[in-house]
Amino acid sequence: MATKFKNSYKFAVKSSLAITLISFIATFPMGIFYFKIPVWILLSNLIFLYTISFFILQYRVEHFIYRRIKKIYDNVSLLEHADLRSKAVTTDMQTLTEEIQKFAKNKKIEIESLQVREEYRREFLGNISHELKTPLFTIQSYLETLQDGAIDDLKVRDRYIERAAQSVDRLIYIVNDLDMITKLESGDLHLNIVTFDVVETIRHAFDFLDYKAKKRNISLIFDLNYNKPIYVVGDKERIGQVITNLIDNSIKYGKEKGTTEVSIEDLVNNKLIIRVTDNGLGIQKENVSRLFERFYRIDKSGARTVGGSGLGLSIVKHIVEAHEEHIYVESSFGYGSEFSFTLEKALVEPLDN
């Protein structure tokens, strides 16, 4: 109680003591020696003055500060009205200062968050504009060339129509990937959870990407000979897409005559982890945290040296998280990267196997 009293009323106490002391110095000698007023009357007057000064100061300061601070609180919605207790926001200036500092800190965090979001929005719009306008301009240039008379040359016509068709396919690819991410984020894309052999799924991904890997002389390998099936629980098609995207990404950024190695390891609590490791370019540390953003490009020059929609890793992250699993990335710039994700291990083999 003493501490609370001191914190809440110390301004009024100190101010009243100052007024009483000044009054004592000004009136006490004159009252005794000139007006011959008894000492007990002078002391009683000083006590009365101190008491009146305390209550007047306390009341005035409380209402003066409370009304104005409450107005500030109302304007900035710092606190709920139920929290505006007069003792908490009036004479206790330490509490008031702490509340204002807390408000300023929270607002600073909000502003920084908004600035980050705005920067991300600008980058996203710029990236999606770049991704879409490239095939659109390509289609436009081919069609305009054909309209200007090149359509009469059968070889040129067929070549330009084929390239325009490829650009249309790229546009469809980007739109389909965006649609999938939107569905994953909104929960509209439902997973078909089954038990399946993940080794077989990885082999299918190897077969699908074998031609692309051979063009860059990259070897697709397992770390071990997996002669027996390893059954996991998940959406077989979506997990296959995750594995394919990760292997495809390692081929794009891997070094020629390099390797892309896939391993499967047991974890605790009926979990396993699938690792996709390459010995390619690697990723600089400042880029690692943003790898899974839509259209995020490590190369800021705008030159496209590899294909894809720029949404592959973002889709991978959303699919893995939709399974309530985790994805990780480790990279050493100049030496290679490793992407890994967890899956639930099946306790019982499927009946059709």
Number of C-alpha atoms within 10 A of each C-alpha: 6 7 8 11 11 13 17 21 19 15 17 22 19 12 16 22 17 14 15 20 14 12 15 17 10 11 13 17 13 13 16 13 9 9 9 10 14 10 12 9 11 16 13 11 15 20 13 13 16 21 15 13 20 21 14 14 17 22 14 14 16 20 15 13 16 20 15 12 16 20 12 12 17 13 9 10 12 18 13 9 11 6 10 15 11 15 15 18 22 26 24 20 15 13 16 15 12 11 16 14 12 13 17 13 12 13 13 12 12 12 12 12 12 12 12 12 12 12 11 15 12 11 16 16 12 12 18 16 11 14 19 16 13 14 20 16 13 17 20 13 14 20 17 13 15 17 11 10 10 16 17 11 10 10 10 15 18 12 12 21 16 13 16 21 14 15 19 16 13 20 19 13 15 20 14 13 18 17 12 18 22 15 14 18 13 9 11 10 15 10 16 10 14 14 20 21 18 23 20 16 18 20 16 15 21 23 13 13 17 16 12 15 25 14 11 15 17 22 18 21 16 17 12 10 8 12 7 9 13 17 20 25 20 22 19 19 13 18 20 18 18 22 25 22 20 23 25 22 20 27 27 20 18 26 21 17 14 17 20 28 19 23 18 19 10 13 13 6 8 12 16 19 18 19 22 22 25 28 22 24 18 21 20 12 12 9 12 14 9 13 17 18 17 21 21 20 16 14 9 8 7 10 7 11 8 11 9 15 20 20 20 23 19 19 24 23 20 22 25 19 16 18 18 11 16 16 18 11 16 15 20 15 13 13 14 20 22 20 20 19 20 22 23 19 21 19 11 10 14 13 6 4 7
